[in-house]
Amino acid sequence: MTVRVGKGGIEAVAEELTDQLRERGLVKVKFLRSARGGTDTETLASELAEESTAELIETRGHTATYR
């Protein structure tokens, strides 16, 4: 399952990520350009991990993997 983060930011998908992790155990999150703004993907991925209590496994390009 891939969750997309857009202009709503990470707050809009933190709960969805938590729900998907309960069901699947491993989820990819794609950070769209509108979400990144002037921030890099690694920073956003770390912030989303904290907000959703998920474990960030890796970031590659504009995609992060969580468990």
Secondary structure, DSSP 4 states (H G I P E B T S, - for coil): -EEEE-TT-GGGTHHHHHHHHHHHS-EEEEE-HHHHTTS-HHHHHHHHHHHHTPPEEEEETTEEEE-
